Amino acid sequence: MPEDRLVETFVDLADTLIDDFDVIDFLQLLVDRCVELLGVDAAGLLLADQNGRLRLIASSNEQVRMLELFQLQNDEGPCLDAFRTGTRVSHRDLSRDSARWPRLTVAAVDAGFAAVDAFPMRLRSEVVGALNLFRARPGELTRTVLRTAQALVDVATIGLLQERSIRRQEILTEQLQTALNSRVIIEQAKGLLAERLGVGMESAFAALRGYARSHQQKLPDVARMIIEGRLRTEDLSGLPGTPKR
């Protein structure tokens, strides 16, 4: 676990006071850095909407995105349990015990995952979501990794709640609902890009995110430009994850 990179990540997750704070990019950073720093194979994050229902907001790859959606559709899985109980939920070997989440366990094993840990995004009694960490090999996370993962989740949770506190006109549920609505637009843009560029959904998202960052624009704004035809597909070709032309 590179110490400098870890410190940089904590700084990035604590920096929610900027004017152009982007909830989706912020939480995508969290799942990406968890995979990079914690030695896990994939990560996904669910947030609650204004009605308290969990929705997918970020994932490290397409496999986990589908698995998280499967959890929501079947109303079972570690993320849901962590959100409902407000405590960490773990399973060290999914292939040996399917009683806890029978449908989700089969789907996870089929996707190549053998173990999972879910962390609630919680501050005191308020739980706003949950983070899933998947691993391809069975076993438990080390105490250091567990503490680091919990610290990253805690900092991200505090960052979200802090941003709400500073912008009193917008309560957290409204902010998260806006992010969830934006995510629908982003998924539509991903589909268009994947088809037009002849790449997978992960590569399409990498191109979309890369363009947004390089042009200092928000992901939902770039996605709308693509859907409305105001941004040419050719402008994104050659970015990371897409074929060069």
C-alpha positions in Angstrom: 0.0 0.0 0.0 2.0 3.1 -1.2 1.9 5.5 1.6 2.2 8.7 -0.6 -0.7 7.5 -2.7 -2.8 6.7 0.4 -2.2 10.2 1.8 -3.1 11.7 -1.5 -6.3 9.8 -1.6 -7.3 11.0 1.9 -6.6 14.6 0.8 -8.7 14.1 -2.4 -11.6 12.6 -0.4 -11.5 15.4 2.1 -11.6 18.1 -0.5 -15.3 18.7 -1.0 -15.3 22.4 -0.6 -14.5 23.2 -4.2 -17.1 25.2 -6.2 -17.5 22.5 -8.9 -17.8 19.5 -6.5 -19.0 16.5 -8.5 -20.6 13.8 -6.4 -20.3 11.1 -9.1 -16.7 11.7 -9.8 -16.0 11.9 -6.0 -17.5 8.5 -5.4 -15.9 7.0 -8.5 -12.6 8.1 -7.1 -13.4 6.3 -3.8 -14.1 2.9 -5.6 -11.1 3.3 -7.9 -8.7 4.1 -5.1 -10.0 1.2 -3.0 -9.1 -1.2 -5.8 -5.8 0.4 -6.3 -4.7 0.6 -2.7 -6.4 -2.2 -0.8 -5.5 -5.2 -2.9 -9.1 -6.0 -3.8 -10.2 -7.0 -7.3 -13.3 -4.8 -7.6 -15.5 -2.3 -5.8 -19.0 -1.0 -6.0 -20.9 1.7 -4.2 -24.7 2.1 -3.5 -26.3 5.3 -2.2 -29.8 5.8 -0.8 -32.2 8.1 -2.7 -34.7 10.4 -1.0 -37.0 7.5 -0.2 -34.2 5.5 1.5 -33.9 3.0 -1.4 -30.4 2.0 -2.5 -29.2 2.9 -6.0 -26.0 2.1 -7.8 -23.8 5.2 -8.1 -20.2 3.9 -8.8 -18.4 0.7 -9.8 -14.8 -0.2 -10.7 -15.8 -2.3 -13.6 -18.8 -3.6 -15.6 -18.9 -7.0 -13.8 -19.4 -5.3 -10.5 -21.9 -2.9 -11.9 -24.1 -5.9 -13.0 -23.5 -7.6 -9.7 -24.6 -4.6 -7.7 -27.7 -4.2 -9.8 -28.4 -7.9 -9.2 -28.3 -7.3 -5.5 -30.8 -4.5 -5.8 -33.1 -6.5 -8.0 -33.1 -9.5 -5.7 -33.1 -7.5 -2.5 -30.2 -9.5 -1.0 -26.5 -9.0 -0.6 -23.7 -7.7 1.6 -24.2 -4.0 0.6 -27.9 -4.1 1.6 -27.1 -5.8 4.9 -24.4 -3.3 5.7 -26.7 -0.4 4.9 -29.6 -1.8 6.9 -27.5 -2.7 10.0 -25.0 0.1 9.8 -22.2 -2.4 10.4 -19.5 -4.1 8.3 -20.6 -7.3 6.6 -18.1 -9.9 5.5 -18.0 -13.3 3.8 -14.6 -15.0 3.4 -15.6 -17.8 1.0 -18.7 -17.4 -1.0 -18.2 -20.8 -2.7 -18.6 -22.7 0.6 -21.8 -21.1 1.9 -24.7 -19.8 -0.1 -27.3 -19.8 2.6 -26.9 -16.1 3.5 -27.4 -14.7 0.0 -28.4 -17.7 -2.2 -29.0 -15.8 -5.5 -26.3 -13.3 -5.0 -23.7 -15.9 -4.1 -24.2 -17.9 -7.3 -24.0 -14.7 -9.4 -20.8 -13.5 -7.6 -19.1 -16.9 -7.9 -20.0 -17.0 -11.6 -18.5 -13.6 -12.0 -15.2 -14.8 -10.6 -15.5 -13.5 -7.0 -14.8 -15.6 -3.9 -15.0 -13.1 -1.0 -16.6 -9.8 -0.1 -16.6 -7.1 2.5 -19.3 -4.4 2.7 -18.8 -1.1 4.6 -21.7 1.2 5.5 -21.3 4.9 4.7 -22.3 6.0 8.2 -21.8 9.0 10.4 -23.3 8.4 13.9 -26.9 7.2 13.3 -27.1 8.4 9.7 -26.3 5.8 7.0 -26.3 7.1 3.4 -25.0 4.1 1.5 -22.6 1.2 1.4 -19.3 0.2 -0.3 -18.6 -3.4 -1.5 -15.1 -4.8 -1.9 -14.9 -8.0 -3.9 -11.9 -10.4 -4.1 -11.2 -13.2 -6.5 -9.6 -15.4 -3.8 -11.2 -16.6 -0.6 -9.9 -15.3 2.8 -10.2 -12.4 5.1 -8.8 -8.9 4.7 -5.9 -8.0 7.0 -6.6 -5.8 10.0 -4.6 -3.0 8.3 -6.6 -3.2 5.1 -9.9 -3.3 7.1 -8.9 -0.2 9.1 -7.8 1.6 5.9 -11.0 0.8 4.0 -13.1 1.9 6.9 -11.1 5.1 7.1 -11.6 5.8 3.4 -15.3 5.2 3.7 -15.6 7.4 6.8 -13.7 10.3 5.1 -15.9 10.1 2.0 -19.1 10.0 4.2 -17.9 13.0 6.2 -17.1 14.8 2.9 -20.6 14.3 1.5 -22.3 15.4 4.8 -19.9 18.4 5.1 -20.7 19.5 1.5 -24.4 19.4 2.5 -23.8 21.4 5.6 -22.0 24.2 3.7 -24.7 24.4 1.0 -27.6 24.6 3.3 -30.0 25.2 0.5 -29.5 21.7 -0.8 -30.2 18.8 1.6 -28.2 15.6 1.1 -31.1 13.6 -0.3 -31.7 16.2 -3.1 -28.0 16.2 -3.9 -27.9 12.4 -4.1 -31.0 12.3 -6.2 -29.5 14.7 -8.6 -26.5 12.4 -8.8 -28.7 9.4 -9.4 -30.6 11.1 -12.2 -27.3 12.1 -13.7 -26.1 8.6 -13.6 -29.0 7.5 -15.9 -27.8 10.1 -18.5 -24.2 8.8 -18.1 -25.3 5.2 -18.7 -27.1 6.3 -21.9 -24.1 8.1 -23.1 -21.9 5.1 -22.3 -24.2 2.9 -24.4 -24.0 5.3 -27.3 -20.2 5.6 -27.1 -19.7 1.9 -26.8 -21.7 1.3 -29.9 -20.2 4.1 -32.0 -16.6 3.5 -31.0 -16.9 -0.3 -31.0 -15.6 -0.7 -27.4 -16.9 -2.2 -24.2 -18.9 -0.3 -21.6 -15.9 0.2 -19.3 -13.8 1.6 -22.1 -16.7 3.9 -23.1 -16.9 5.2 -19.5 -13.1 5.7 -19.3 -13.3 7.8 -22.5 -16.3 9.8 -21.2 -14.5 10.5 -17.8 -11.2 11.3 -19.5 -12.8 13.9 -21.8 -14.7 15.5 -18.8 -11.5 15.7 -16.8 -9.3 17.0 -19.6 -11.8 19.7 -20.5 -12.6 20.5 -16.8 -16.3 19.6 -17.3 -18.7 17.6 -15.2 -19.5 14.0 -16.3 -23.3 14.6 -16.6 -22.7 17.7 -18.8 -20.5 15.8 -21.1 -23.0 12.9 -21.2 -25.8 15.3 -22.2 -23.6 16.8 -24.9 -23.1 13.3 -26.4 -26.8 12.3 -26.2 -27.9 15.6 -27.7 -25.3 15.5 -30.5 -23.4 18.5 -29.3 -20.2 16.5 -28.8 -18.9 14.4 -31.7 -17.9 10.8 -31.0 -14.7 11.5 -32.9 -13.7 13.9 -30.1 -13.5 11.1 -27.7 -11.7 8.6 -29.9 -8.0 8.1 -28.9 -8.7 8.8 -25.2 -7.8 6.0 -22.7 -9.9 3.0 -23.4 -10.8 3.9 -26.9 -9.2 3.0 -30.3 -7.2 5.7 -31.9 -8.3 6.9 -35.3 
